[in-house]
């Protein structure tokens, strides 16, 4: 049963796998959930994201094993996952676990349910998407040519981290999270999809579990990060309890007031 109004619980925690926790955006709880579900017979498919050098952007990819998860932190690039799932529905094996933007949760769940595909959906707190052209403009502001980039990450590799760009000449460029010129690009709205201006889904309450960055004073000195997450469904609660019992994640209870200020602090 999906409860779109009141979450079953608020929590702050992290993955006990320190490598996953370090490489993820904040805490690695989402990665732990995906790993666990792919180890079960009911879930055989997930989606990971890889950086495509030719197109200079992240692209989605179906995976069938936890070994194929590419941990790359948050991706600040608008990706049409509903279209991707629809075009690849015949390649889904068993149930599917997927992470998507709040505005995509209902569409993806309906699509999977119509095709009798068991599903577990993770979502996150969203402040509006940015098209790939926004990232390309970011490179332009930094004086970087797309052809010189071999990899990049928007987040990950420690907390709170930031944008990391690897170049063909061996150099690496790093800018702290949400600093210039990315801040101006994001706030300008010039590279924001039109649907974001009408969207009221700042949080994916229709997902089984929703995650957010805990931008709170007490976590400012964190080096590996923590995940603030909401358990929204009975299915989500069962998986949360299983991961806790197996010591795949560690967490403590939180509350609405903490959640309300954490993504904006």
C-alpha positions in Angstrom: 0.0 0.0 0.0 1.3 3.4 -0.9 0.9 6.3 1.5 1.3 9.6 -0.2 0.7 11.7 2.8 2.5 10.5 6.0 5.8 8.6 5.8 6.0 5.5 8.0 9.3 6.8 9.4 12.1 9.3 9.1 15.7 8.1 9.5 19.3 9.3 9.2 21.9 6.7 8.5 24.6 5.3 6.3 25.9 2.2 4.6 28.2 0.1 6.7 30.2 -0.6 3.5 32.6 2.3 3.8 33.6 2.2 0.2 30.0 2.6 -1.0 29.5 5.3 1.6 32.5 7.2 0.3 31.7 6.9 -3.4 28.0 7.8 -3.0 26.7 11.3 -2.7 25.7 11.1 1.0 25.8 8.0 3.1 25.3 5.2 0.5 21.9 4.0 1.8 20.5 3.9 -1.7 23.4 1.9 -3.0 23.0 -0.6 -0.1 19.3 -1.0 -0.9 20.0 -1.7 -4.6 22.7 -4.2 -3.8 20.5 -6.0 -1.3 17.5 -6.2 -3.7 19.6 -7.5 -6.6 20.8 -10.3 -4.3 17.2 -11.5 -3.9 15.4 -13.8 -6.4 12.5 -11.4 -6.8 14.7 -8.6 -8.2 16.8 -9.2 -11.2 17.2 -5.7 -12.9 18.2 -2.2 -12.0 19.5 0.9 -13.7 23.0 2.4 -13.3 24.5 5.4 -15.1 27.8 5.7 -16.9 29.6 8.6 -18.4 29.6 8.4 -22.2 32.7 10.1 -23.6 31.4 10.5 -27.1 28.2 12.4 -26.1 29.8 13.9 -23.0 26.9 13.0 -20.8 25.6 10.4 -18.4 23.5 7.6 -20.0 21.3 5.0 -18.3 22.1 1.3 -18.5 20.2 -1.8 -17.4 22.1 -4.1 -15.1 21.4 -7.5 -13.7 24.0 -7.8 -10.9 25.2 -5.7 -8.0 28.7 -6.1 -9.5 27.7 -3.8 -12.4 26.6 -0.9 -10.2 28.5 2.2 -11.2 28.6 4.4 -8.1 29.0 7.9 -9.3 27.2 10.1 -6.8 24.2 12.4 -7.6 23.7 13.2 -11.3 22.6 16.8 -11.9 21.4 16.0 -15.4 17.9 15.6 -16.6 17.4 12.0 -17.9 14.0 10.7 -19.2 13.9 7.4 -17.3 10.2 6.8 -18.2 11.1 6.7 -21.8 14.2 4.5 -21.1 12.2 2.0 -19.1 9.4 1.9 -21.8 11.9 1.3 -24.6 13.7 -1.5 -22.7 10.7 -3.1 -21.0 11.4 -6.4 -22.8 14.9 -6.6 -21.4 13.8 -6.4 -17.7 14.5 -9.7 -16.0 12.5 -10.4 -12.8 11.6 -7.5 -10.6 13.1 -4.0 -11.0 14.7 -1.6 -8.5 15.2 1.9 -9.7 16.1 5.4 -8.5 14.3 8.3 -10.2 13.2 11.9 -9.8 10.0 12.5 -7.8 8.1 13.5 -11.0 8.9 10.1 -12.6 7.9 7.8 -9.7 4.2 7.4 -10.6 4.8 7.0 -14.3 7.5 4.4 -13.9 5.4 2.4 -11.3 2.4 2.4 -13.5 4.4 1.3 -16.5 6.0 -1.6 -14.5 2.7 -2.6 -12.9 1.0 -2.8 -16.3 3.6 -5.2 -17.4 3.4 -7.3 -14.2 6.9 -6.4 -13.2 7.5 -6.3 -9.5 9.2 -3.0 -8.5 10.9 -1.1 -5.7 11.3 2.6 -6.3 13.8 5.0 -4.6 13.5 8.7 -5.1 15.0 11.9 -3.6 14.4 15.5 -2.7 14.5 17.6 -5.9 15.1 21.3 -6.3 14.6 21.1 -10.1 16.5 19.3 -12.8 19.1 20.8 -15.2 19.4 19.8 -18.8 22.7 18.5 -20.2 23.1 21.9 -21.9 23.6 23.4 -18.5 26.5 21.1 -17.8 28.0 21.9 -21.2 27.7 25.6 -20.4 29.5 24.9 -17.1 32.4 23.5 -19.1 32.4 26.6 -21.3 32.6 28.9 -18.3 35.6 27.0 -17.0 37.3 27.1 -20.4 37.1 23.4 -20.9 36.3 21.7 -24.3 33.9 18.7 -24.2 36.3 16.8 -26.4 39.0 17.0 -23.7 36.8 15.3 -21.0 37.1 11.6 -20.3 35.0 11.5 -17.1 33.1 13.7 -14.7 31.0 13.4 -11.5 28.7 16.0 -10.0 29.1 14.5 -6.5 30.5 11.5 -4.7 34.0 10.5 -3.4 33.5 12.0 0.1 31.1 14.4 1.7 29.9 16.9 0.6 32.2 16.7 -2.4 31.5 18.6 -5.6 32.0 18.5 -9.4 35.0 16.5 -10.5 36.2 16.6 -14.1 39.0 14.3 -15.5 40.8 15.5 -18.7 42.6 13.6 -21.4 45.9 15.3 -20.4 45.7 13.7 -16.9 44.6 16.8 -15.1 41.6 16.8 -12.7 39.4 19.8 -12.0 37.4 20.1 -8.8 34.8 22.6 -7.6 33.0 22.4 -4.3 29.3 21.5 -4.4 27.0 24.3 -5.4 29.6 26.9 -6.0 30.0 29.2 -9.0 29.5 28.9 -11.9 27.2 25.9 -11.3 25.1 27.9 -8.7 24.3 30.6 -11.3 23.5 28.0 -14.0 21.1 26.2 -11.7 19.4 29.3 -10.3 19.1 31.1 -13.6 16.4 28.7 -14.8 17.8 28.9 -18.4 18.6 25.2 -18.4 15.6 24.0 -16.4 13.0 21.7 -18.1 9.7 23.5 -18.4 7.9 20.8 -16.4 9.9 21.8 -13.3 8.2 25.2 -13.2 4.8 23.4 -12.6 6.0 20.5 -10.5 4.9 20.1 -6.9 6.8 16.9 -6.3 9.8 18.2 -4.3 9.9 14.9 -2.6 9.1 11.5 -4.1 6.5 10.5 -1.5 5.0 7.9 -3.9 8.4 6.0 -3.9 9.0 3.2 -1.4 11.9 5.1 0.1 12.9 8.7 -0.4 16.4 10.1 0.2 17.8 13.5 0.9 21.1 15.2 1.8 21.2 16.2 5.4 22.5 19.8 5.0 22.6 20.3 8.8 25.3 21.9 11.0 25.9 18.6 12.9 27.0 16.9 9.7 29.2 19.7 8.2 32.4 18.0 9.3 31.3 14.6 8.0 33.8 13.1 5.6 31.8 10.1 4.4 28.3 11.4 4.6 24.9 10.4 6.0 21.6 9.8 4.3 18.3 11.3 5.5 15.6 9.0 4.3 11.8 8.5 4.5 10.2 5.1 4.5 6.9 5.6 2.6 5.4 2.1 2.1 5.1 -1.2 3.9 7.4 -2.7 1.3 9.9 0.0 2.0 9.6 -0.7 5.8 10.3 -4.4 5.2 13.4 -3.7 3.2 14.6 -1.1 5.7 14.2 -3.6 8.6 16.0 -6.3 6.6 19.0 -4.1 5.8 19.2 -3.0 9.5 19.0 -6.6 10.8 21.7 -7.7 8.3 23.9 -4.7 9.4 24.0 -3.4 5.8 23.0 0.0 7.0 23.0 1.7 10.4 20.6 4.5 11.3 18.7 6.3 14.0 15.2 7.8 14.0 14.7 11.3 12.7 11.5 13.5 12.3 9.6 15.8 10.0 11.1 19.0 11.4 14.6 17.8 10.6 13.6 16.6 7.2 11.9 20.0 6.5 15.0 22.0 7.0 17.8 19.5 6.0 17.7 19.9 2.2 17.6 23.7 2.5 20.0 24.3 5.4 
